[in-house]
Amino acid sequence: MTRISHVEAAYTDTYLTDVLFEAFNDHPPIRATRITVETNHVSEPGAPREVRVRVSVSGERLQRRDDGWATTGPVVRAYGLGEEPVRYGLCREAVLEALARHDLTAEEVVGFAFLQPWEEHAATLDTGSSDLSGMRNQVEGRD
């Protein structure tokens, strides 16, 4: 008989939404429609559980028309998720929901995962080091 040992758990949760994201840097405004939260953790006996979280948001590009706004083209990925309150708040809501769904706790999460309230997170932003990948650097000495 073969013995098996569980080594990693990975979950992908997709949430539907309908939220307007204003233009960000050189990215157009979009109508955010899907949030994907990926969580995974290694299960080693006796080791603390370290959960890693990855979030992506996609939606439809918005284009100004004579009669208002219209969605155009293929689905696009949203950037700057940690850079402004609407994007951050939407991601935070999805992450907290995903963690609860899989009986994971915020204390087990390692790395950046949209866990702080926006006000606390905003105080750590160093907008001079933002890049267009949606990642950001924190001010040295702060978490």
C-alpha positions in Angstrom: 0.0 0.0 0.0 1.3 3.5 -0.9 1.3 6.2 1.7 0.6 9.8 0.6 1.5 13.0 2.3 -0.2 16.3 1.7 2.3 19.0 1.0 0.5 22.0 -0.4 -3.0 23.5 -0.6 -3.9 25.9 -3.4 -7.2 27.7 -4.0 -8.5 29.9 -6.7 -11.6 32.0 -6.0 -13.2 34.2 -8.6 -15.7 36.9 -7.7 -17.9 38.9 -10.0 -18.3 42.6 -9.5 -19.3 45.7 -11.4 -17.1 48.6 -10.2 -15.7 51.6 -12.2 -11.9 52.0 -12.0 -10.9 55.5 -13.0 -7.9 55.8 -15.4 -4.6 55.0 -13.6 -1.3 56.4 -15.0 -1.4 55.6 -18.7 -4.1 52.8 -18.3 -7.6 53.7 -19.4 -10.7 53.5 -17.1 -12.2 50.1 -16.9 -15.4 48.5 -15.6 -14.0 45.9 -13.2 -15.9 42.6 -13.6 -13.8 39.8 -12.1 -11.5 39.5 -9.1 -9.4 36.4 -8.8 -7.8 35.5 -5.5 -5.2 32.7 -5.4 -4.1 31.4 -2.1 -1.6 28.7 -1.4 0.3 27.3 1.6 2.8 24.5 2.2 1.7 21.9 4.7 4.7 20.6 6.6 4.0 18.8 9.9 5.0 21.0 12.8 5.7 24.0 10.7 3.6 27.2 10.9 1.3 27.6 8.0 2.5 30.5 5.7 -0.2 31.5 3.3 0.7 33.4 0.1 -2.0 35.5 -1.7 -2.1 36.8 -5.2 -4.9 39.0 -6.5 -5.8 40.1 -10.1 -8.7 42.1 -11.4 -9.9 42.2 -14.9 -12.6 44.1 -16.7 -13.8 45.9 -19.8 -12.0 49.0 -21.1 -14.2 52.1 -21.1 -14.2 54.6 -23.9 -15.8 58.0 -24.0 -18.6 58.3 -26.6 -20.8 61.2 -27.6 -23.7 59.7 -25.6 -21.6 58.7 -22.5 -19.3 55.7 -21.9 -19.2 52.4 -23.6 -17.2 49.2 -23.0 -14.8 48.3 -25.8 -12.4 45.6 -26.9 -11.2 42.5 -25.1 -11.0 42.0 -21.3 -8.0 43.9 -19.8 -6.1 43.5 -16.5 -6.4 46.3 -14.0 -3.2 47.8 -12.6 -2.3 49.9 -9.6 -4.5 47.7 -7.3 -2.6 48.9 -4.2 -2.4 52.5 -5.2 -5.9 54.0 -4.7 -8.8 53.4 -2.3 -11.4 51.9 -4.7 -9.1 49.3 -6.2 -7.5 48.5 -2.9 -10.9 48.2 -1.1 -12.3 45.8 -3.7 -9.2 43.6 -3.5 -9.3 43.7 0.3 -12.9 42.6 0.4 -12.2 39.7 -2.0 -9.1 38.6 0.0 -10.8 38.6 3.3 -13.7 36.6 1.8 -11.3 34.0 0.3 -9.4 33.6 3.5 -12.6 33.0 5.5 -13.9 30.6 2.9 -10.8 28.4 3.3 -10.4 28.8 7.1 -7.2 30.8 6.7 -6.3 33.7 9.0 -4.7 37.0 8.3 -2.0 36.1 10.8 -0.9 33.2 8.6 -0.5 35.4 5.5 3.1 36.4 4.5 3.8 39.3 2.2 1.5 42.0 0.9 -2.2 40.9 0.7 -4.5 43.9 1.0 -5.1 43.1 4.7 -4.7 46.6 6.3 -7.5 49.1 6.2 -6.9 51.6 3.3 -5.9 54.4 5.7 -3.1 52.4 7.3 -2.0 51.1 3.9 -2.0 54.6 2.3 0.4 55.8 5.0 3.0 53.3 3.8 2.8 54.2 0.1 5.8 55.6 -1.6 4.2 56.9 -4.8 7.6 57.7 -6.3 8.5 54.1 -6.5 5.2 52.8 -8.1 5.5 50.9 -11.3 3.0 49.9 -13.9 2.9 46.2 -13.0 0.5 47.0 -10.1 3.3 46.3 -7.6 4.6 48.9 -5.2 7.4 49.5 -2.8 6.8 50.5 0.8 8.6 53.3 2.6 11.6 51.9 4.3 11.1 51.0 8.0 7.3 50.6 7.6 5.1 47.5 6.9 
